[in-house]
């Protein structure tokens, strides 16, 4: 997988795994990562699929309809990449927080649905329920923050609340933040994510 790694302050800092939305790339969320933690390692990843020339992490069959076989394959690929990157860049494998937006948040959520507690925590901006056809693994100890928009036409409210329910039923601790806007990533949302990160992940 194409990626970019920016080393943080020292060997003890967390690593933020940054997963972009449709049409983004491995550098898209570097600025967001720095806003969340000025000292962390930053690992930006580019999705391996394309849709009309736009990078994505997995295929979809239509708006909000995921190609579940492809999603599963790409999720396992991402999980393997995380292990490989930790060895290559020599960061603490047990101190990773995934930060995803839209399509990136969806594959991050599916890591928890299919693989389990693969990272320490997650900040998911505008995610959906990735699938409903698997038995959830034990997610006790996983910390998750979800940002969502009351007027998000691409991610209906029930998708955000439903994902929270799935994760909590599997044992994760989930905090939600709502704003009155749509699918865009707002400054208030980023500030709320940082506040959660500073109190929960540090």
Secondary structure as the mmCIF struct_conf table of DSSP 4:
data_model
#
loop_
_struct_conf.conf_type_id
_struct_conf.id
_struct_conf.beg_label_comp_id
_struct_conf.beg_label_asym_id
_struct_conf.beg_label_seq_id
_struct_conf.end_label_comp_id
_struct_conf.end_label_asym_id
_struct_conf.end_label_seq_id
STRN STRN1 UNK A 3 UNK A 6
BEND BEND1 UNK A 9 UNK A 10
TURN_TY1_P TURN_TY1_P1 UNK A 11 UNK A 12
BEND BEND2 UNK A 13 UNK A 13
STRN STRN2 UNK A 15 UNK A 19
TURN_TY1_P TURN_TY1_P2 UNK A 22 UNK A 23
TURN_TY1_P TURN_TY1_P3 UNK A 26 UNK A 29
HELX_RH_AL_P HELX_RH_AL_P1 UNK A 30 UNK A 36
TURN_TY1_P TURN_TY1_P4 UNK A 38 UNK A 39
BEND BEND3 UNK A 40 UNK A 40
STRN STRN3 UNK A 41 UNK A 45
BEND BEND4 UNK A 48 UNK A 48
STRN STRN4 UNK A 49 UNK A 51
TURN_TY1_P TURN_TY1_P5 UNK A 52 UNK A 53
STRN STRN5 UNK A 54 UNK A 56
BEND BEND5 UNK A 57 UNK A 58
STRN STRN6 UNK A 60 UNK A 62
TURN_TY1_P TURN_TY1_P6 UNK A 63 UNK A 64
STRN STRN7 UNK A 65 UNK A 66
HELX_RH_AL_P HELX_RH_AL_P2 UNK A 68 UNK A 89
TURN_TY1_P TURN_TY1_P7 UNK A 90 UNK A 90
TURN_TY1_P TURN_TY1_P8 UNK A 93 UNK A 94
BEND BEND6 UNK A 95 UNK A 95
STRN STRN8 UNK A 96 UNK A 101
TURN_TY1_P TURN_TY1_P9 UNK A 102 UNK A 102
HELX_RH_AL_P HELX_RH_AL_P3 UNK A 103 UNK A 110
HELX_RH_PI_P HELX_RH_PI_P1 UNK A 111 UNK A 115
BEND BEND7 UNK A 117 UNK A 117
BEND BEND8 UNK A 119 UNK A 120
STRN STRN9 UNK A 121 UNK A 125
BEND BEND9 UNK A 126 UNK A 126
BEND BEND10 UNK A 132 UNK A 134
HELX_LH_PP_P HELX_LH_PP_P1 UNK A 135 UNK A 138
TURN_TY1_P TURN_TY1_P10 UNK A 140 UNK A 141
STRN STRN10 UNK A 143 UNK A 149
TURN_TY1_P TURN_TY1_P11 UNK A 150 UNK A 151
BEND BEND11 UNK A 153 UNK A 155
HELX_RH_AL_P HELX_RH_AL_P4 UNK A 157 UNK A 169
TURN_TY1_P TURN_TY1_P12 UNK A 170 UNK A 171
STRN STRN11 UNK A 173 UNK A 179
BEND BEND12 UNK A 180 UNK A 181
BEND BEND13 UNK A 183 UNK A 184
HELX_RH_AL_P HELX_RH_AL_P5 UNK A 187 UNK A 200
TURN_TY1_P TURN_TY1_P13 UNK A 201 UNK A 201
#
